[in-house]
Amino acid sequence: MFNLFLAVSPEIFIINATFILLIHGVVFSTSKKYDYPPLVSNVGWLGLLSVLITLLLLAAGAPLLTIAHFFWNHFFRRDNFTYFCQIFLLLSTAGTISMCFDFFEQERFDAFEFIVLILLSTRSMLFMISAYDSIAMYLAIELQSLCFYVIAASKRKSEFSTEAGSKYLILGAFSSGILLFGCSMIYGSTGATHFDQLAKILTGYEITGARSSGIYMGILFIAVGFLFKITAVPFHMWAPDIYEGSPTPVTAFLSIAPKISISANISRVSIYGSYGATLQQIFFFCSIASMILGALAAMAQTKVKRLLAYSSIGHVGYIRTGLSCGTIEGIQSLLIGIFIYALMTIDAFAIVLALRQTRVKYIADLGALAKTNPILAITFSITMFSYAGIPPLAGFCSKFYLFFAALGCGAYFLAPVGVVTSVIGRFYYIRLAKRMFFDTPRTWILYEPMDRDKSLLLAMTSSFITSFFPYPSPLFSVTHQMALSLYL
């Protein structure tokens, strides 16, 4: 029992830490004795510390993965796949929080609840990654979404933020209802919610008639709910407006964290549910559509955040390529793609946050950045080249593994489409570099120095992006273990 407690101690700790921070904020921010202090930075540092402690507890619990048999007949499962995905998620959350502090000061953002909601959503995503039952899966997704609706509208004085939160709430409610309807249809047809039970039922004998129709309709609805959450075409319509209207740290968090948790969960569903072939066909179509739309729609954008939103949609298509394969190599390439995408996105949004101090909003505002802040311009260019998949950067390795896995599983149409859309996407990524190095702006903007937190974050992420190509074996080994543990 003590080992069991240690195995779930990361989740227990982050839950307790979140509620303690909430009580701390409520008590002191309403205290007349302390003159109603703004606690967002204080709670932010404590929240970052809580995430790092959770990460340490998770790392310390690695030897306890041998108790995984306890979870096989319950709601959650512990294995190497769960362990490393949760580490990826916590690292992404820590990176997002660390880039927020200067934003709080510049925007005079004093809502400490923002950090509390990020921690609550992180807790939900930790449970989502290890969910091994459709009930636990839906509850975790819904808890995550409720937090996202609020933080999207957390900038109360901005009508754009309020609009983004309202749109997200309305459209997210529809997707949650569709997902729940799909789970209920599968339960009504099979009488099971546990993934192992579903696998035994669906592979034990042939299901025909109405039960078969109910199962396949349920699979379709579950796929629609998942694809909406990760902004895949044709369920992407909400992403550009909400990403643009939300505060920039929220946009960064929405671009990274849900893709890690939902991709992990849907990988488990497609494999253990034993109806992966149907899901693979759906993902095959959505992967092609996302890559094409992401490449073409981004070419017409004039705003930096909106460009990154369409870039995120395109990268969802590339990442879904790995899931469309249905092989160990496909899952491994998907995990490599998610990890590299998360690092590139943290890098890009940290730079966008630094530039928004001087109210840089449009791509045209980046003119002559290389003359006023050359280091930032070089870093941003490296990130964009990595997004485009130009060797020898990490983004090239990510796309290479994904397309190689597609060719290995016989998806001969998927890989060429990915290569063509990647080439098209290089136009708008290189256009950003051209703006920064060769264009002369109409009005010169004096860029303020970047704060230390984002500087350290950019140094770490940029170092990985540039050094992954000559030494990819650590990440390759880790993702191989994750993919194997998912199939064993």
ZARO-943956 format. One record per residue (C-alpha): x, y, z; residue in three letters. Coordinates in steps of 0.2 Angstrom, whole numbers. Layout:
# ZARO-943956
    east   north      up   residuo
       X       Y       Z       ALA
...
This chain:
# ZARO-943956
    east   north      up   residuo
       0       0       0       MET
      14      12       4       PHE
      22       8     -14       ASN
       5      12     -21       LEU
       4      29     -12       PHE
      22      33     -18       LEU
      17      29     -36       ALA
       2      41     -36       VAL
      11      54     -25       SER
      15      66     -40       PRO
      -4      68     -43       GLU
      -8      69     -25       ILE
       6      82     -22       PHE
       0      94     -37       ILE
     -18      93     -31       ILE
     -13      98     -13       ASN
      -1     111     -19       ALA
     -14     119     -31       THR
     -27     120     -17       PHE
     -15     127      -5       ILE
     -10     141     -17       LEU
     -28     144     -20       LEU
     -31     147      -2       ILE
     -15     157       0       HIS
     -21     169     -14       GLY
     -39     171      -8       VAL
     -33     175      10       VAL
     -19     187       6       PHE
     -26     196      -9       SER
     -42     201       0       THR
     -32     206      16       SER
     -34     224      21       LYS
     -19     222      33       LYS
      -7     219      18       TYR
     -16     232       7       ASP
     -23     220      -5       TYR
      -7     214     -13       PRO
      -6     208     -31       PRO
       0     190     -29       LEU
       1     183     -46       VAL
      20     183     -47       SER
      22     176     -30       ASN
       9     162     -34       VAL
      18     160     -51       GLY
      34     156     -43       TRP
      26     144     -30       LEU
      17     136     -44       GLY
      33     134     -54       LEU
      41     126     -39       LEU
      26     114     -37       SER
      28     108     -55       VAL
      46     105     -52       LEU
      43      96     -36       ILE
      30      85     -45       THR
      43      82     -58       LEU
      55      76     -45       LEU
      42      65     -37       LEU
      38      57     -54       LEU
      56      54     -57       ALA
      58      46     -40       ALA
      44      35     -43       GLY
      51      27     -59       ALA
      56      11     -50       PRO
      38       9     -44       LEU
      32       6     -61       LEU
      32     -13     -57       THR
      16     -11     -48       ILE
       7      -8     -65       ALA
      -3     -24     -63       HIS
     -13     -15     -49       PHE
     -19      -3     -62       PHE
     -24     -14     -76       TRP
     -41     -18     -68       ASN
     -44       0     -63       HIS
     -46      17     -70       PHE
     -27      21     -73       PHE
     -12      13     -79       ARG
       7      15     -75       ARG
      20      11     -88       ASP
      35      19     -97       ASN
      23      27    -109       PHE
      13      36     -95       THR
      29      40     -86       TYR
      38      49    -100       PHE
      23      57    -107       CYS
      20      65     -90       GLN
      38      71     -89       ILE
      35      79    -106       PHE
      19      87    -100       LEU
      27      94     -84       LEU
      42     101     -93       LEU
      31     110    -105       SER
      20     117     -91       THR
      36     123     -82       ALA
      42     131     -98       GLY
      25     140    -100       THR
      25     147     -82       ILE
      43     153     -83       SER
      39     164     -98       MET
      24     172     -89       CYS
      32     183     -76       PHE
      37     198     -87       ASP
      20     197     -95       PHE
      12     199     -78       PHE
      23     215     -75       GLU
      21     223     -92       GLN
       2     220     -93       GLU
      -2     223     -75       ARG
     -10     206     -74       PHE
     -14     203     -56       ASP
     -26     188     -57       ALA
     -17     174     -47       PHE
     -31     162     -52       GLU
     -22     161     -69       PHE
      -8     150     -61       ILE
     -20     140     -51       VAL
     -30     136     -66       LEU
     -14     131     -76       ILE
     -10     119     -61       LEU
     -28     112     -61       LEU
     -27     108     -80       SER
     -10     101     -78       THR
     -17      89     -65       ARG
     -31      84     -76       SER
     -19      81     -90       MET
      -8      70     -79       LEU
     -24      59     -76       PHE
     -28      59     -94       MET
     -11      52     -99       ILE
     -13      37     -88       SER
     -32      35     -91       ALA
     -36      17     -95       TYR
     -55      18     -95       ASP
     -67      29    -105       SER
     -75      36     -89       ILE
     -59      42     -82       ALA
     -54      48    -100       MET
     -69      59    -102       TYR
     -68      66     -84       LEU
     -50      71     -86       ALA
     -53      79    -103       ILE
     -68      89     -96       GLU
     -59      95     -81       LEU
     -45     101     -92       GLN
     -57     110    -104       SER
     -66     119     -90       LEU
     -49     126     -85       CYS
     -45     131    -102       PHE
     -62     140    -105       TYR
     -58     152     -90       VAL
     -39     155     -94       ILE
     -43     160    -112       ALA
     -54     174    -105       ALA
     -43     178     -90       SER
     -38     195     -97       LYS
     -53     203     -90       ARG
     -50     221     -98       LYS
     -48     214    -115       SER
     -63     211    -126       GLU
     -53     200    -137       PHE
     -49     188    -123       SER
     -67     188    -117       THR
     -73     184    -135       GLU
     -60     170    -136       ALA
     -66     162    -120       GLY
     -84     163    -125       SER
     -81     155    -142       LYS
     -70     142    -134       TYR
     -84     138    -121       LEU
     -98     136    -134       ILE
     -88     126    -146       LEU
     -79     116    -133       GLY
     -96     111    -125       ALA
    -102     104    -142       PHE
     -86      93    -144       SER
     -87      87    -126       SER
    -105      82    -129       GLY
    -100      73    -145       ILE
     -86      64    -136       LEU
     -97      59    -122       LEU
    -110      52    -134       PHE
     -97      42    -143       GLY
     -92      34    -126       CYS
    -110      30    -122       SER
    -113      22    -138       MET
     -98      11    -136       ILE
    -104       6    -119       TYR
    -122       3    -124       GLY
    -116      -9    -138       SER
    -103     -18    -128       THR
    -107     -15    -109       GLY
     -89     -11    -105       ALA
     -79       5    -102       THR
     -62      -2     -98       HIS
     -49      -3    -112       PHE
     -44     -21    -109       ASP
     -62     -27    -108       GLN
     -66     -18    -124       LEU
     -51     -26    -132       ALA
     -57     -44    -127       LYS
     -75     -40    -132       ILE
     -71     -33    -149       LEU
     -58     -46    -154       THR
     -66     -62    -146       GLY
     -80     -63    -159       TYR
     -87     -55    -174       GLU
    -100     -41    -170       ILE
    -113     -39    -183       THR
    -130     -29    -185       GLY
    -135     -15    -174       ALA
    -121     -18    -161       ARG
    -108     -16    -175       SER
    -116       0    -181       SER
    -117       7    -163       GLY
     -98       3    -161       ILE
     -92      11    -177       TYR
    -103      27    -174       MET
     -96      28    -156       GLY
     -78      27    -163       ILE
     -83      41    -176       LEU
     -89      52    -162       PHE
     -74      49    -151       ILE
     -63      53    -165       ALA
     -72      69    -168       VAL
     -71      75    -150       GLY
     -52      71    -150       PHE
     -49      80    -166       LEU
     -58      95    -160       PHE
     -47      96    -145       LYS
     -31      95    -154       ILE
     -36     107    -168       THR
     -36      95    -183       ALA
     -45      99    -199       VAL
     -60      99    -202       PRO
     -62     104    -183       PHE
     -50     118    -183       HIS
     -61     133    -185       MET
     -60     139    -167       TRP
     -41     139    -166       ALA
     -35     154    -175       PRO
     -48     166    -167       ASP
     -45     159    -149       ILE
     -26     158    -151       TYR
     -26     176    -157       GLU
     -38     183    -144       GLY
     -31     174    -129       SER
     -16     181    -119       PRO
       0     175    -126       THR
       5     164    -112       PRO
     -12     155    -113       VAL
     -10     153    -132       THR
       7     145    -129       ALA
       0     133    -116       PHE
     -15     129    -127       LEU
      -3     125    -142       SER
       8     113    -132       ILE
       0     104    -117       ALA
     -16      97    -124       PRO
      -8      90    -139       LYS
       4      80    -127       ILE
     -10      73    -116       SER
     -23      70    -129       ILE
     -11      62    -141       SER
      -5      51    -127       ALA
     -23      46    -123       ASN
     -29      43    -141       ILE
     -14      32    -144       SER
     -19      21    -129       ARG
     -37      21    -135       VAL
     -33      16    -153       SER
     -22       2    -147       ILE
     -30      -5    -132       TYR
     -48      -2    -139       GLY
     -44     -14    -153       SER
     -53      -3    -166       TYR
     -37       6    -171       GLY
     -40       2    -190       ALA
     -55      13    -191       THR
     -47      27    -181       LEU
     -32      26    -193       GLN
     -42      29    -208       GLN
     -50      44    -200       ILE
     -33      51    -194       PHE
     -26      47    -212       PHE
     -39      59    -219       PHE
     -37      72    -206       CYS
     -18      72    -207       SER
     -18      76    -225       ILE
     -31      89    -223       ALA
     -22      97    -209       SER
      -6      98    -218       MET
     -13     106    -233       ILE
     -24     119    -225       LEU
     -10     123    -212       GLY
       2     126    -226       ALA
     -10     136    -238       LEU
     -19     146    -225       ALA
      -4     152    -216       ALA
       3     160    -232       MET
     -11     174    -231       ALA
      -8     178    -213       GLN
      -2     195    -207       THR
      -2     193    -188       LYS
      12     184    -179       VAL
       0     174    -167       LYS
     -12     170    -181       ARG
       3     163    -192       LEU
       8     152    -177       LEU
     -10     146    -175       ALA
     -10     140    -193       TYR
       7     133    -191       SER
       1     123    -176       SER
     -13     116    -186       ILE
      -1     110    -200       GLY
      10     102    -187       HIS
      -5      93    -180       VAL
      -6      85    -197       GLY
      12      80    -197       TYR
      11      72    -179       ILE
      -5      63    -184       ARG
       5      55    -198       THR
      13      44    -185       GLY
      -4      39    -177       LEU
     -11      34    -195       SER
       3      21    -197       CYS
      -3      10    -182       GLY
      15       3    -180       THR
      28       4    -166       ILE
      38      15    -178       GLU
      23      27    -181       GLY
      20      29    -162       ILE
      39      32    -159       GLN
      39      45    -173       SER
      24      53    -166       LEU
      32      55    -149       LEU
      48      62    -156       ILE
      37      74    -166       GLY
      27      80    -151       ILE
      43      83    -140       PHE
      52      93    -154       ILE
      36     103    -158       TYR
      34     107    -139       ALA
      51     114    -138       LEU
      50     124    -154       MET
      33     131    -149       THR
      40     136    -132       ILE
      54     145    -141       ASP
      43     154    -153       ALA
      31     160    -140       PHE
      44     166    -128       ALA
      51     177    -142       ILE
      33     183    -146       VAL
      31     188    -128       LEU
      47     197    -128       ALA
      42     206    -144       LEU
      25     210    -138       ARG
      33     221    -124       GLN
      35     234    -138       THR
      18     230    -146       ARG
      24     220    -160       VAL
       8     212    -167       LYS
      10     211    -186       TYR
      23     202    -196       ILE
      28     219    -204       ALA
      33     225    -187       ASP
      47     213    -187       LEU
      57     224    -200       GLY
      75     227    -196       ALA
      74     217    -180       LEU
      92     210    -185       ALA
      99     228    -183       LYS
      91     232    -167       THR
      92     215    -158       ASN
     103     203    -169       PRO
     103     189    -156       ILE
      84     188    -154       LEU
      83     189    -173       ALA
      95     174    -176       ILE
      86     164    -162       THR
      69     167    -170       PHE
      76     163    -187       SER
      83     146    -181       ILE
      66     142    -173       THR
      57     146    -189       MET
      69     136    -200       PHE
      67     121    -188       SER
      48     123    -190       TYR
      51     123    -209       ALA
      61     107    -207       GLY
      77     113    -214       ILE
      92     102    -209       PRO
     102     101    -198       PRO
      89     107    -185       LEU
      78      97    -174       ALA
      62     100    -185       GLY
      70      91    -200       PHE
      73      76    -189       CYS
      55      76    -183       SER
      48      76    -200       LYS
      61      64    -207       PHE
      56      51    -194       TYR
      37      54    -197       LEU
      38      52    -216       PHE
      50      37    -214       PHE
      37      29    -203       ALA
      23      33    -215       ALA
      33      25    -230       LEU
      37      10    -219       GLY
      19       6    -215       CYS
      13       8    -234       GLY
       6      25    -233       ALA
      14      30    -249       TYR
       2      45    -252       PHE
       4      52    -235       LEU
      23      55    -235       ALA
      24      64    -252       PRO
       9      76    -247       VAL
      19      79    -231       GLY
      35      83    -240       VAL
      25      95    -253       VAL
      16     104    -239       THR
      32     106    -229       SER
      41     114    -244       VAL
      26     126    -246       ILE
      27     130    -228       GLY
      45     136    -230       ARG
      38     151    -239       PHE
      30     159    -224       TYR
      44     154    -212       TYR
      58     161    -222       ILE
      47     176    -225       ARG
      49     180    -207       LEU
      68     179    -208       ALA
      68     190    -223       LYS
      57     203    -214       ARG
      70     203    -199       MET
      86     204    -209       PHE
      82     213    -226       PHE
      67     224    -224       ASP
      67     242    -219       THR
      52     246    -208       PRO
      42     262    -210       ARG
      44     267    -192       THR
      59     260    -182       TRP
      54     251    -165       ILE
      67     251    -151       LEU
      65     233    -143       TYR
      67     232    -125       GLU
      79     219    -117       PRO
      73     202    -114       MET
      71     197     -95       ASP
      82     184     -88       ARG
      68     170     -86       ASP
      65     170    -105       LYS
      83     171    -109       SER
      87     155    -100       LEU
      72     147    -107       LEU
      77     152    -125       LEU
      95     146    -122       ALA
      90     129    -117       MET
      77     126    -130       THR
      88     133    -144       SER
     102     123    -139       SER
      92     107    -140       PHE
      85     112    -157       ILE
     102     115    -164       THR
     111     100    -156       SER
      98      86    -158       PHE
     104      82    -176       PHE
     121      76    -172       PRO
     116      67    -156       TYR
      98      60    -157       PRO
     100      44    -148       SER
      94      49    -130       PRO
      77      55    -136       LEU
      76      40    -149       PHE
      80      28    -135       SER
      67      35    -123       VAL
      53      36    -136       THR
      57      18    -142       HIS
      54      12    -124       GLN
      38      22    -123       MET
      31      14    -139       ALA
      36      -3    -134       LEU
      27      -1    -117       SER
      12       4    -126       LEU
      11     -12    -136       TYR
      16     -24    -123       LEU
